[in-house]
Amino acid sequence: MHRLRALVGPLSLVPLIACSGGSAEIPVVSISDSAGVAVVRLESLERMTFPVWQSQVVYSTADLDSVLVGPFPQAVFTDDSSLVLADAGDLILIGPDGTLVQTLGRSGEGPGEFGQIGRVKLRADDVLVVSDLGSGRTTVMLSNGRYLRTIARLGRADYDREIDLVTALADGRVITTYWQERPNRGEIQGIKVGDVERDPVPLVVHDSMGERLGSLGLWLGLERAVVPLQGERARLPLPHARSVMYASRRDVTVISPTDSLDLSMYLGTALVVRMISPPTGQRRTREEAEAWRGALRDWNATLGPLVISALSTAAPDQVMPSIGPLYVDNQRNVWIGDYAAPGDSLRSWRVVSTTGIPIGIVELPAVIDPIVASRSEILDVYGGLLALLVYHDGEPVVEVRRIGP
């Protein structure tokens, strides 16, 4: 159990809750040890009692005239609570007081330049690793913007797949998976499950040069129906599709299908915790189905109705996801978001320690996407600070909020 003790050591939020007057009803959990892996079995998350947290805005990018945020930003806090913010090809550093400190990278094709930033990860040695969707390159740089090197392409044999950077380890290795959110995956086959297909989602380990070393496992991802669309066979995500969610911070990676909480936590490449909670088993209502159709029409006035028509006979009795997106904070606590359907404006996030202790629950504005099932409004959590994507008057901005009881 030495790996587990190393993993769950920093739990300073627990005494913070006790001192603040909050009280958590500790659920009946079962913790067992299977070959050095702690297996934590929880009650239904909805039945667990969590101390209620609040969030207060510290600053917003809306106050920075030179910073424009798009719908898919990336952000990570450094150890001094500065925020590295990426959007499109720009990478900037915002100080703890919300002032723009410097530009770390710009749009371009040279070293330290980016076409379309996919992910930004901060390693345990404070080195930034930035993936570029446009070129397939991955840039390694210091948090002050000094360029170190480029990984030409992760997964050199996988040119037909979109690579998603999941975790960057301090020894130079990186963990990736296949990006599963493209509406039509064309000829890329899924795994047959009942009447639908599900995307195969591996966690692939690469060395510091981008060469594949092996896999940590394979998960069932996004549910798709194979349906006719404009004369072709298309693999389209189902309405309210179940999927797989993953997140990382420094050297910790968490991944779980959304059918139920069945979370695996890795420290580096070692599996150290399994966290399991029963599924909700809720069925889609007519109101939820109509909300999805309305969101799809708003998404694209031309393609939306075509997709709705193509999926009209696919899985009419859909089981809803039991959980939504995941996150892991610098305390190595797991943040579990409720599944939020189109039309929902808020999402509850439950924070659970690696030993099953309910740490807190906070309600935040939800960012819902009828196509990209893995959308999460949380960009990073660090030391009581949270970077959050919100919309003000229809425009995306990033807020840094202070959270706690």
N, C-alpha and C positions, 0 to 999 in steps of 0.2 A: 504493500500500500504506500510505498515511499513516493511514487509519482502523484498519488492522490493528495498526500499531505502537502506536497509542493504546490499542487494546483489550488487547493482551497485555503491556503494559509492566510492571504490578505482578505479579511472579511470585515473591514472597519465600518461598513455601513450598519452592521448589526448593533453595536453599541450606540451608534448615532440614533437609531430608531428608539432604543430603550430610553435614552436620555431625553428624547423629545416628547415623551409621553405616549408615543404610539405603541400599540400592542398587537402582536400577530398571533393568531391561533395556529399553533404548530400542527400541521396535518398529520394523520397517521400515515407514515411512510415506511417502506421496507427498503433497507439498504443492505445489499449483499455484495460479496467480493467474488468476482469470477476471473481468475487468472490475472489479478492485479487491476481489474476494471471494476469500479464501483457502479453497481446497478441500483438506481434510485427509482422506486415506484411510488408515484404520487396519486392522491385522490384526483377526481375531476377538478380541473383548475377553477371552474366556476364555483365549486363548493369550498374552496380554500379561502380563508380570511386573510386579507392583506392590509397593512397600514396604508392609508391614503396619502399620496404625495401630491404636491402642487408644483407648477412650473412658473417661473417669472422671467420675462425677457430681459437679457442683459444688453444685447445690441442686435442690430439687424443690418443685412447688406443693403436694405432699402435706404439707409443713411449714408452709403458710400456712392457718390455720384459716378465714379469711374468703374464700378463693379456691376455688371449685368449678369444675372443668373438665368440659365435655361431650365428646362423641365427635368434634366437628368444630371444634376451636379454631384460631385463627390467631395467629401471633406474628412479630415482627420485632425484631432488635437495632438499637439506636441506636449512634452512634459512640462513646459512653462505655461500651458493653457492657451498658447497661440493656436490659430486655426489655419491649416493648409487647405485651401479651397480650389477645386478644379472645376472648370466648366468649358466645354468645347475644347479649344486648344490652349487655353490660358490656365496658368497655375500661379496662385498668389498666396501671400502670407499675411494674415490679419492678426494683429496683436491682441493680448488679453483684454485691452480696453476698447476694442472694436475699430481701431485705426488701421489703415492699410500700411503695412511695413515695407514690403517689396514684392516685385514680380519674380517668381522663381522660374517660370518657363512661358514661352509664347508659342503661337501658332507658327508652324514651319516644318521643314523636313530635315533640318540639321541636328547635330547632337544637342540634346536638351530642349528640342522643340517638338511640338505635338500637332497631329492632325485632328484627332477626335479622342480625347482622353476617356478611357473606359473605367479604370479603377485606380485609386490611390491608396497604397498601403504603407504603414510606418513599421519598420522592423524593430525588434527588441534592441538593436544597437543604434536606433534613431536615424536610420537610413531610409529614405523614401524610395519606393518602387512604384513606377507609374506605367500602366499599360496604355497602348495607343491602338484604338480600334481601326483607325484609318490605315496604318502601315503594318500592324501586327507586331511592332517593336515593343520592347519593354525597357524603360529607362531607369537606371539606378543612379541616385543623386543624393547629396546631403540636403538636410532641411534648410540650409542657407542658400540653396540653389546651385551649388557647385556640382557640375556634371562629373560622374564617375565612369560609367560605361553603359553599353547598350547590349541587351540580349536581342539578337536579330529576329528570332521568331521562336515562340514556345510551341512545342509539339510539331516538329518539322514535317512529320508525316501526316499531319491533320489539316492540310490546306483547305479541305472541303467543309471544315467545321469552324464555327466562331468560338474562339477561346476566351474564357472569362477568368481573370486572375482572382483567386480566392484568398490565398495567404502567402506572405513573404516572410521567410525564416531568416534569422540572423546569420546562418551559415551559408547563405546564398541560394539555397534551394527555394523553389516556389511550388505552391499547390494550385492547380487550376481545375476547371471543369469546362463543359461545353455550354455556351450560352443557349438557352432553350426558349427564348421569348419571341423569336421571329414568327409572325403569324402563320406563314406557310413554309414548312421545312422541306418542301419539294420531295426529292428522292431519298432523303435521310429517313431511314426506317426507325420506328419506335418499337417498344416492347408490347406485344399484344396482351391486354388485360381485359377479359370479358369482351364487350362490344367495341372497345376503344383501344387506342394505342397510348403508351406513356413514354415520354422521352427518357432515354438512358442517361443518368447523371452520375458520372464517375468523379472521384477526387483523384487527380493524377499528380504525381510528384515528379518534378523536373530538377535537374542539377543546375548549377549556377550558369551554365552555358545554354540552358534551354532544352537539353536532351532528356527524354523521358526515362525515368528510373523505375516506375511501377505505379500501382494504384492502391488507394486505401479502401476501396470498395465501390459498389455500384448501387444507386438508389433509383426508385421509380419517380420520374419527374412529371412534367406537365401532361395532363390528359388531353388527347386530341381525337377527333373523329375524322375518318377518311371519307370525304364527301365530294360530290361534283361541284366545281366552281368555275364558271366561264369556260366550259368545255374541257376542263382538266380535273384530275383527281388531286384534291388539296387536303393537307393535314392541318386542320384548324383547331385551336384551343376551344374546349367546351365552355359554355357559360358557367361561371363560378367553378372553374376547373381546379381540381386538386393538383398539387405540384410538390416541389421540394424546396425548402428554404435553407440558405446557408449564410454564414457571416463569420468574420474573424476580427480579432484585435491582437496585434503583435504576433505571438507564437501560438495563440489559441484559436481553434476552428470549431464551429458548431454547425451541425446539419441535421435536418429532420424533414420527413414528409409532412404534408399538411393534413393527411387523412386523420392523423392523431399525433399527439406529441410522442415521438419515438426518437429522441435526440441522442446523437453521438457527439462527444466532445473529445478533441484531439489536442494534446500538448506536443507541439512539433508534429511528428508523424505517429505518435503513440496514442492509442485509444485509452482514455483514462476514466471516462464517465459515460454511462448510459442513463438517460432520464426518460421515464415512460409514464404516460397518463392516458386514460381511456378516451376513445373518440366520443364526440357529442352525438353523432348519428343523425343530425338534423337534415331534413329534406328541404329542397328549394320550394318556396312558395310562389304563387302567381305574381304577387307584388314584387318579389325579388327578380323573377324572370323578366317582368316588364321594365324594371329599373335597369337591368343589364341591356336590354334592347335599346332603351333610350340613351344609355351611355355610349353604346356602339354607334348609334346614329350621330351623336355629337362628336365622336372620335373622327369619323370620316363620312360625310354625307353621301359619297358615292359608293365606297366599299362597304360601309356599315350595313346597309340594307341587303347587299349581296351575301355577306357573311351570315346575317340573321336568317335569310332564306335557306342557305346551304345547310345550316345547323338546325333547321326547324324540326327535323325528325330524329335528331341525334340525342340520345340519352335524355328523354323527356322527364324522367324521374331522378334527377341528379342529387347525389348526396353532397351536401355542402362541406367545404373544408372545416376542420375542427380548430385549426390555428391559422394565423397569418404569418407575417415576417418575423424573423429572429434577429437578435443582436447579442453581443457579449461585450461587457464593459471592462474597464481596467481592473476592477475587483474580481473579474472572472465570474461575475454573476450573469445568469442568462435572462435576457429580456424576451418575453413571448408576447407578440402582438395578437389581439383578437382578429379573426377574419372579418374584414369590413367589405361590404358589398357596395356596388354603385348606388349612390344616393345617401350613403352614410357620411356624416361630416366629422365624426370623432371615432377614435379607436382607443381602446384600453390596452395598456401594456402592463403585464405582470412580471415582476422581477423576482427570480428564484435563485437561491444559492446552489452551489454544486452538491450540497447535502440535503436539498429539498426544503430549506427554510424559506417561507414567504417573506421577502424583503420589503416589497412595496408595490403599489399599483398607481399608475398615473394615466390620465386621459389627455390625449393630444389630438390636434387636428389631423385628419386622415387624408392621405393622398391616394386616390383610387384610380386605377387604370383598367378598363375592361379587357385589354389585350395583354398587358405585361402583369402577370399575376404576382410577380415577386416585388412589385414596387413597395418601397418602405420610405416613410417620411423621416425616420431617424437616420442621420448620416454618421454620427459618432457620439459616444458617451465617454466622459472622462472626468473623474474627480468631482462629481456633482454638477458638471456642465454637460449640456446636450446640444448638439447641432441638429437643427430641424428644418426640413423643407416645408414651407407653407406658401399659400397663395393669398396675396393682398390685391383685391380688385382684379382678379384674374391673372395677376403677374406673379411668377415664382420668385421668392426671396428665401434666403437662409437666415434663420434666427438662431442665436446662441442663447439658451435659457439655463437658468439655475434651477435645479430640481432637488426635492427633498421632502421630508414629512412636514 
